[in-house]
Amino acid sequence: MIEHALRRRDGGAGPGADAVGSLAARLRGAAVGPADPAYDGARTIYNAMHAGRRPGLIVQAADVADVIAAVTFARDHDLALAVRGGSHNVTGFSTCDDGLVLDLKRMKGIRVDTARGTVRAEGGVTWGDMDHATHPFGFAVPGGVVSTTGIAGLTLGGGMGHLTRRGGLSCDNLVSADMVLADGRFVTCDAEHEPELFWAIRGGGGNFGVVTAFEYRAQQVSSVLGGPVFYRPDPAVFRAWEALLADAGTDLQALFAFTMAPAAPFLPEAWHGKAVMAVVACWSGAESEDARIAAALGGLGEVIGQALWRMPYPQINTLFDGALPYGMQHYWRANVVHDVPDAALAAHIEHGARTPHPASGTFLFPIDGACHRLRPGDTAFPHRTARYSVIFSGSWPDPADNDANTAWVKAYETALRPYSEAGGYINFMSDADDMRVRANYGANHARLRAAKTKYDPHNLFRLNQNILPA
Ligand code: FAD
């Protein structure tokens, strides 16, 4: 018998032991309740700020049939349902109290189709798994910059990283998706089948069902020139970086950071813990151009230290891993901007100088290039004319520092808000009230609401940046 602590969403008593036992008996994966020795490990998610959350039951699905069983069970018993891919969502949507967590981490199948140039990957795959599987074929799917992040949540919200300017967002490379809907049906959506669902999941988050497998178009990328370059803070560095992006073409991606110098061996000790500017570059163009790109990066300003080298593509997605292990506290805010006027740059420099921890910082992700080939209404992801997606990211180890760090993020983002568009990238936000979600989607919100009303009219999938059904 499985002990569980499930309660209905209205707080009423959850399903009986027989019902839970019958669910568990049907699974190829596992059902983990609070009495199980595996429970504490199974309920852990990436952001330790949510370490106190206690789901009533965790289903670790092994296949699509398990997903159908868990979705149907949550719906029939009126349980809160948290769907989990890589568990990186900083808001804590991939866990809950008293409800059911559907964790796809056992679903790790990946198949590379070299003839079609596509990759099919199951919902529990991380970007590290993806890079591992695609690299031997000389392929890469545009993903995020930390290898432990799940492909699922990242793709459904948009997905930006080192190949964004060259290949577009992760969701732009989606060819089809296998999904289990709120009514328990299994569908495959693509441009021809369930096209409205396919439109909605490319930026609309986890609102529409559980994606059991994603099929992507792959880029041919094997190795890149990449890594960080740190500079003495100076507004001219930022302007030179903007000019370089415009000149170098879309094979250059380069994130800009206002942050604190880490105690890295390639940085002089005198700079450790001091405010710096940094560019994290990824040149996926010809190797013969490496020296030119490296020289251009070195010419952006006074370089304090750098660690640029040609590396296998998977490696560049691990550069932040060491600084951002599981178990840290995270509080983030986000906006998107068309440009950065001088007053905004001055505010970045002022607040960046107060970065409280070296794992924290404000990063500008360029989202021009291939992203701008689509129009705001082509997918649910709406920001097709903005140049930068900005993340104000607070990440620190000690819960005693929560107030100081969240206050820094809030003050920083508030200072920059006058220069921002109405919305922000949903995957970089920790506060997800309805108005901010609406503002983010702008003209796409009404269409998303119509899709939500069709595919999830009772809002079973509500632990996300929620689109309310009509
Ligand atoms: P989870 O917490 O497992 O899932 C997040 C949400 O996605 C869930 O609440 C659910 O609503 C939905 N979901 C998950 N799986 C499924 C599924 N199979 N079917 C349907 N819905 C599902 N974003 C970027 O774009 N680029 C980056 O470079 C980047 N770097 C990051 C680095 C770190 C350290 C962290 C913590 C986050 C980063 N992000 C980045 C943000 C990231 O996109 C979001 O946190 C995203 O939600 C992570 O997806 P996940 O599957 O790991 O998360």
Boltz pocket constraint, residues with backbone or C-beta under 6 A from the ligand:
constraints:
  - pocket:
      binder: B
      contacts: [[A, 46], [A, 83], [A, 84], [A, 85], [A, 86], [A, 87], [A, 88], [A, 89], [A, 90], [A, 93], [A, 94], [A, 104], [A, 123], [A, 143], [A, 144], [A, 145], [A, 146], [A, 148], [A, 149], [A, 150], [A, 151], [A, 152], [A, 153], [A, 154], [A, 155], [A, 156], [A, 157], [A, 158], [A, 159], [A, 160], [A, 161], [A, 205], [A, 206], [A, 207], [A, 209], [A, 210], [A, 211], [A, 212], [A, 324], [A, 427], [A, 428], [A, 463], [A, 464], [A, 465]]
      max_distance: 6.0
